[in-house]
């Protein structure tokens, strides 16, 4: 089972968060993308673009942050952070 924690931050404070659980037999990558889609739908956000820095950070720490540069639309928070809390 994969549990992904999505958090929005503004001025170094968490303004909202959610946890997505996925216990399907899909691959790890597909589970992460599906969970991120679910988080973006719940927060009413466009899907962020994965930059090379996001991929490397996620590989190393199972966590990454998406800033304004990752979104096509403007965002009203500082960054969206996703973090695997259980695998």
Secondary structure, DSSP 8 states (H G I E B T S, - for coil): -EEEEEEEEETTEEEEEEEEEE-SSS-HHHHHHHHHHHHHHHHT-------HHHHHHHHHHSEEEE-GGG-SS--SSSEEEEEEEE-
